[in-house]
């Protein structure tokens, strides 16, 4: 089956046409796969002005409509909204919808206009059965001033009243909501429910012919009695087979379609320049934290207030500290005080001690209370950050390194001269990756750059030309202090995987092929029409089978092999077969008779659900494979 997703789908253009005053001739599926609009886009258009235009039967929904719908759902459920998660959900949904729409078309499966309204409003089954998600959209049109619901307003009346209301009203403060309802939520929900209803009918076996169910039942019960000799590939040593480079290369060229590159990637080297605080930065941080305490009258007031076990002081210090999880009351014994803290200089106050430097954090101990043998202490803390001068020096180091070379070897040599630089080499990234280790905050920016996406997209994606960046480097900020230099080392965008990347796979294929040929030659050199004689000459045991299942296709000595099973069942009775090269070795079969059960209506009904489960599983697997096929242009990486 062919899943069509047109790469020219333009979401913002679609929404623009909806809300502009243009008159557009848009036919069925006008929001989606079949009318030449781009599925994903990340550029912004100015807001359109003017009256709304009603579009007849919009079946598919644009990117912005999907996002609006998901945002609304998430807000109503207090769910966290993430752009990446939304895009993945939209993509999976769009692929499924497109694929199933094609199935519906092939089966000539259609809904009437009344049925489509009923999918969301319950016009046919009654207003009380309408989708509860949308009741808020209609409430204003179903209730009087006292808030009472008019039971006479059924789905059809409501549908007509919304249409009239939106056409005639240009000033109502809720008009935007109703436009969203008409152009976004309603058609999306109808189309989504069409898919759900069709899928439900499909899973129920509505479209499964009785002849298909009958054949599946017969095949599931079909067995045979027979025997076979099996010689595994492993009986031939690898050293007995010669495979040269030319053979492998020739196989690769003739079978390229078996090595499709379904995961375009880039290989990068990157060098992380983390700014390290200098001694001057440490002293500055010490002075800052002391001044924060001495100049904060609220802090001293809270220290003296011991009500509620000084909880107000604790909360204030937590709020004021960079590392809040480390803030808690500490009971320090006088002995520890004398040994660990007594040498810390402090001449400005008796109520604090420090500052203390630990692991790039500076702390100040606030003495909350004193006992004869201990002190109750609360530590306020702050990070020791690089100063602007230190940050600028680090920036210059990264900049100088960026211009120090033009190739991977040169950067490798230059990096050996540096200190305090984290080096990562030969890192493979794909266009949908979210994080690159060590530079998470800039990961998407770096990935977009590596895949040639322009920094500022202000044209439709159909007009975008990706930029060739192989062999180039660029500097990025990882945060306000640190830098990273990224070198694009390798581009794997080709239609097929490279020969080198599949070389070992090809070698295994050719190895088994040649081993199979050697085994076949050995069999033919010792050939006999008598299975027992052949077994003796080959020094291999005859395996007997009784009620061997066609559907299970499992050989006790050779595992699952559907090809060998089909060959076994195709043989004439009591005739020895020619050698058959299977998945793990070579077979010689003798079929002694096939047993088939007759299919009656009771048998078909009893096995129907198992057959449907298998079909539905294959349908879902096919859907997954189609979503990864080369016919689909996946533009998600352009959008986040």
N, C-alpha and C positions, 0 to 999 in steps of 0.2 A: 504494500500500500504506500501511496505517496502523500507525504504531509507537506502542504504548501504554506510557506510563510514568506511573504513578499518582503524583500529587504528595503523597499521604498516606502514603507508605512510611516507616515509623519503624524505623530500624536498631536503636537501643538497646532499643526496646520488644520487637523480635523476639528479640534475644539474651537479653533479660531473661526472656521466656517460655520460651526454650529451657532456661535453667539454673535456673529457678524450679521450685517443686513443683506449679505449676498443671497441670491437665489441659486441654489446648487441642485443640479440633477444628480442625485445620489441614489443608487439602486440597492438591492438587497446586499447585505454584508458590507455596507458602505463604511462602517467603522473599522473594518478589519483586514483580513488577509487578502481579499481578492480585488481591491480597488487601487492598489499602488501607493499606499501610504506606509511610512516607515514605522517599524514596530517600536524602536527605542530612540530617544533623542535626549540630549542634555543641554541644548541651547534654549534661551528664553526669548519669547516674542513679546512685543508690547501688548497690553490688554486691549482686546477688541471692544469697540463701542457700537451701539446700535441695537435694533430689536432682534429678537430671537427668530430663528427659522426652524420650523418643524420638519423633521426628516422622517420619511415613511419607512417603518419597519427596520430600524437599525439593529442588526443582529450581533455584530461584534463591537467591542469597545476599545477605544484608543488607550494609549499608555496613561495619559493624564486621568482618564476616567477610572482606570484600574486603581491608580494611586489614590484618587479622591474616595473611591469606594472603600478601599482598605483603611485609609485614614479614618473614615467615618465609623467603620466597624470597630477599629481599635479604640477610638475614643469612647464608643458606647460600652466597650468591655474593659476600659481602663488598661489596655494592653500597651506595652512599650513599642514604639514605632521605630523601625530601622529601615533605612533605604535599601540596604543590601537584601535583607530578608524579604521586603516587599517585591523587589525585582525578581528574586528567585521564585517567589510564589506566583507572580504575574507570568513569568516565562513558562513555568510548568503548566499553569492554567491555560495559557494561550496555545501551547503545543497540544494539550489534550483537546481543547475546544476545536482547533483546526482539524485535527486528525478525526475526531468523532463527527464533525460536520461533514467531512468527506464520506464517512461511512453512511451517514444519514442520506446524503445525496445519492450514493450508489444504490441504496435500498428504496429511494424515492419516498423517504419518510418525511412528512410535512405536518405542521400544525396549522390549524385554521386561526384566523384573527381572534375569534372568541376564545379558543383554547389558549392562545398566547396571553391574553388579558387574564384568563383564569389562572395561569401559572403564577401570577403575583397577587391578583386581587380576589380571586375566588368568585368571579362573576357567575360561573355556572353552578358551582357548589354552594354559593352563598357567601355574603360578606364576612360572616364570622369565621370562615375558613381562610381568609386572606392571610398573607404572610405577616406575622406580627411585627416583623422588623420595620415595616413601612407604615404602620398605623399612625405614627406621629406626622407623617407627610399629609395625611388626609384629614386629620382631626379637625382642622379649621373649617373644612368644607362639609363636615358631617355633623357639626354641633351648632346649636343656637346660642344666643347670648348668655343663657343660663348654664351653658356647658352640657346640655342634654343632647344625646345622640339621636338623630333622626333615623329610625329603622327603615324608612322608605328609600333612603339613599343607598341603593345597591351598587355593585361594582361598576356597572355600565353607566349609571347616572353619574357616579363619582368621576369616572374617566372623562365623560363629556364635560362635566363642570370644571374640571382642572384645565382642559383644553381651552374652553371659553374664557376662563378666568385669566390664564396666562396670555392669551391673545389680546384681551381688552385692557388689562391692568398694566400700567407702566410705572406706577408710583408706590404700589404696596411694598412695605418694607421686607416682606417675606418672598418677594418675587424671585430673588436669587436662589433661595432654597427650592422653590418649585421648578425653576429651570434646571437645577442640578438633578432634581427628581426625574424630570421628563427626559433629559438628554443623557444622564449618566447612570443613576441608580436603577431606574425602572428598566431600560433596555438591557443593562448588564444582568439584572436579576432574572428577567424573562429568559434571556439567552442561556444563562447559567442553569436555570431550571429545565430548559429544553434539553440540555446535555444530561442533566441528572435523570430526567424522566426517560430519555432514550437509553441511557446506560442501565437503568433499572430494568427496562424491558429487555434489553440485550442479555443481561445477566440471568433473567428469568427464562431465557431460551425462546422468546417470542419469534425470533427470526430463524430458528434452527429447523430445517426441513426434517420430516420423519425419516426420509431416506438416509440422511446424514446420521441421525441418531441410531438407525438400524445398523449401518455399516460400522459405526464406532463400537457398538455393542458386540457385533460379531468379531471384530478385530481384537477387542479386549479379552474375549474368551477363547480365541483361537490358540491351539497348542499343536505340537507335533512330537512324535517319537523318532529317535534317530541316534546317530553317533557321529563323532568327528575326531580328527587328530589335530592337535594344535602345537605349532612350533613357535615359541616367542622370539621376538627380535633379539632379546638379550642372549640367546644361545650363540649368536655371532659376536665375536669380540670386535671392539672398535678398531683394533689394529689390523683386522682383516679387510677393512674398507678404506679405500683411498678417495678423499674428496679434495679437489684442488680449488684454488681461488677462482679460476675461470668458470668452473661449474657453478659455484655459488653465485657469482656475479650474473651469469647467464640466467639462472633460476630467478634471481631478483628482478631482472629486466622483464622476463616473461610473465611474472606473477605479481607485478606491482600493485594490482588492485587488491591483493590480500594484505597489503601493508599500508593502508590508509593512515595518514597522520591526523587522528581525531582529537589531538590535544596540542595545538600550536603553543610553542613555548619560547622563552628567551633565556639565555645564560648570561649572568652578570657577575662581575667582581665588584665588591664595594669596600670602602675604607671609612670607618667611623672615627671622627675626630671629636672626642669628648673633652670639653674645656675643664681643666683641673684647677680648683681654687689655689691661689698662691698663698704664701705666708701673710702677705698684706691683706688678702681677702679674708683669711681666718681672723686676723686681728680686728678687721672691720666688723665682722659678724659678732665677735665678742663684745665690742663696744656697743653695737646696736641692741643686743639683748639686755645688757645692763641698763642702758638708757631707757629701754622700754619699761623696765620695772621701776626705775627711780622716778620717771616722769609720769607714771600712771597712778593717779590718786585712787582710782576705783579699785585697782589691784590691792593697794595697801588697806583700803577700807574693808574689802572682802576678806583679807587675811585676818583682820581683827574680829570679824564677825564669825563666831564659832557655832552659831545656830545650825541645826540640821547637819551637824558634823561637817561643817564647812563645804556643803555641796555646791553653794553658789560660787565659791572660790574655785572648786574643781571644774565646774562647767565653764567658767570664764577662762581658766587656763587652757582647757581643751580647745575652746574656740580660738584662742590666741596662738596656739602652737601649730606648727606645720605637720608634725607627726602625732596626731591625736590619740592613736592607739597606744602610745607609750606613756600617756599622761595618767598617773594614778598616785595615790598617797603611798609614801614609802616610810617605813619605820626603820630608822638607822640607829643602831646601838652606839653608845658613847665610845665603846672600844673601836668600832669601825670608823666612827667619826675621827677619832684621834689618829688612826693609822692611814685611812684612805683620803680624808678630806681636809685634814688640819693644815696641810702645807699649801692649800689653794689660797692665793693672795686675795684679800678683800678688805678694804679699809673704809668703804663708803657706808656700810650699814651692818647692823648686827642681825638683821632679819633675813639675809640671804647669803649664799656663798657661791662662788664660781667666778666667771664662767668655766665650764668643763667641756672639752672637745672630745667627742667619741664618734667615730665612723661618719665623718662629714656632717655631723650635727653638733651644734653648740647648745649647752643646757645651762640653766641657772636654777640653783636650788633655793626655793622659798621655804623658810622655816615657819611652819604653821603653829607648832606648839613644842614645848620642851618638858621633859620629865627628868627625874633624877638619873635615869640610866639610858634614856633614848631621846631621839628627836623625831617628830612627825614632819616629813618634808614632801613638798610637791615640786616637781621639776617642770619648768616651762622650757620649751625648746624651739629652735628654728633651724632650717637647713643652712648650710654654708654654701652659698652659691658663688659662682665666678662673678667678679665685678665686670662692669662694661669694658674696661681695658683688657681684662683677661679674655672675655668673650670675643673682643675684636682681634686679639692676637691669635686666638684659635681659628677665627674666620680666615685670617691671612694665611695661616698654615695650610688650611684646606684649599684655599684659592691658589696658593703657590704650587701645591701638589697637583691640582687639576691641570695646570699649564706646564707641568714638568715633563710630560710625555704625551705621546699620541697613540700608543698601542699597549696591549696587555703586558708584554714583556718589560717595556719601559716602566710602567707603573709598578710592576713587581719589584724591579730593581730599586726604584726610588723609595718604595715603602720600607725597605730594609734599613734605610737611613733614619727613619722616624721613630719616635718614642711615644708611648701612650696612644697608639692607634690600633683599633680592632679591625682585623683583616678577615674578610670572608671571600672565598674564591669558588668559582664554578657553581654558583647557586642558580638552579633552574626555577623559573617563575612562569605561571600561566596568566592569561589575561583576566581571569576571574578570581585570582588569589586576593585575599584581603590583607594579609600580613607578611612582612619580611622580617625575619628575626633580627632584633636589635634596633630596628628603625620603624616600629609599628605606626607611629604618628604620621609618617610620610610615605607609607607603603603604597597607597593607591596612587599618589602623585608620581611616584617612581615607576610603578607598573604601567601607568598610562604613557609616560614618557618612553619607556622601553618598547612599547608597542606602537610608537609613532603617532599617537593621538596629539593633535595640536593643543597648546595650553588653553587657548580661548576659542571655543567653538561658537561662532556667530553666524553660521550658515547651516542649511539642512545637511544631514549626514550624507545624502546622495551627492553633495558637492564637495565633501571633505576628501582631501588627499592626505593619506597617512605619510609621515615623514620617515625617510630611511635614516636610521641612527646607528646602524651596525658600525662598530669600531670607533664610536664617539663616547665621550664622558661628560658628566654634568654634576654640579654641586647642588645639594639640597640641604635645607635646614631640617633637623630632626626635632628641635625645640628651640627655645629662645637662646640657648647657650651653645648647642652642639651642631656639628656639620657632618655630612656624609658625601663622599665622592663615589659616583657609580659609573662603571665602565661596562658598556654593552658588548659582550664578547662573542655571542653566537645567536643567530636567528634560526629558529626551526619552524618556518611557516609553510614549507613546501607541502604539496598535496599528499605526497607519500613520505613515509618514514625513510630516513637515510639508510643506505646500505650498511654502514657500520653499525647502526643501532639495532639492526635485525640480523646481523651476520650469524650470531650464535643460534638464533631461531632457525635460520635457513640450513645451517649445518646439521642441526638435529633432524630436520625434515628429510634432507638428502641422505643422512646416515640411516634412518629407518627405511627409506625407499630402497636403498642399495642392499640393506640387510634383507629386506623382503624379497628382492630379486635373487639374492644368493640362496635363500631358503627355497624359493620356487625352483631354481635350477637343481638344487640338491634333491628335491622331491621328484622332479621329472627324470633325473638321472637314475632314480631308483623306482620308477613308476611301475605300478601293478594295479589291475582292475579289482584286485582282492584287497579289501581294507586290512585284513589280518597280515597279509604278506607285506603290505606297505608299512604297517606299524612295526613289523619285525625289522625290515631293512632300514627304517629311519630311527629305530630304537626309541620310539615314542608310544606312549600308552593310548589306547582307544578310549575316548570318553563317551559313555552312553548317557542319553537323556530321555526322560519320560515326561510327557506333558510340559514340554519346554514352551514357555509363554511368549507369544508374539509381542505383546504389549510391554512386558518386562524387559525383554532383550538382554538378559544377564547370563553370561557364561561363567561357570564356577571357576574356570582356570584362566579366563581372559577378560573378565569384567564386562561392563556394558558395551555393546557394539551393535548399534541399530543397523548399520550397513551389512554386517555379516549375518544378522538375523534375517533381514529381508532376502538375502541371497539364499540362505538355508531354506526358507519357506517357499522359494520360487522353484526349487529343484523337483524333477520328476521322482516318483517313488522308487526306492531301492536302487538308485543309480549313484555311483561314486562321482563326486564333483571334481572339477579342475581346481587347482590351488587358488584360494582367495586370500588376498592381502588385506587384513583387517587393521584395526587401530593399534594393536599391540603385538601382532604376529600374523602367521599364515595358517589358514584352516584348510582341511580337506573334509568335506561333509558327505554324509549319506542320509537322505530323508526317507524314513520308513513309514510315513503316513501322517497326514494332517487331520486334526479333529476340529470340527466347527459346530457350534451350537446354533440351532435355529432361533431366529429372533421373532418373538411374538410381542404383542402389545404390552403384556405384563412385564416381560423382560426389559423392554425398552423403557418403560416407566420407572422400573426399579433402578436402572443404571443411568437414567437421564441426568440427575443432579451431578453425579461424578463426571459425566461427559461435559456438562456445562461448566463445571469448575475448571476443568482442563482447558476448555476453549477460552474462558474468561481470563485465565492465567496467561495463556498465549497472547490474547488480545492486549493485555496490559504490558506484557513484555515487548510486543511489537510496537506499542505506543512509546515505550522507553527508547527502543532502538531508533524509531523514526525521529524522535526529538534530538538524536545525536547524529543524524544523517547529514551528508554533505549538501543536501538540498536546502538546509535551513541556515540562515545567516543569523548567528547569535550576536546581538549588539549590546548585551548587558554591560560589558566592560566599558562602553562609552558613557554609561549613565551613573556611575558611582565612583 
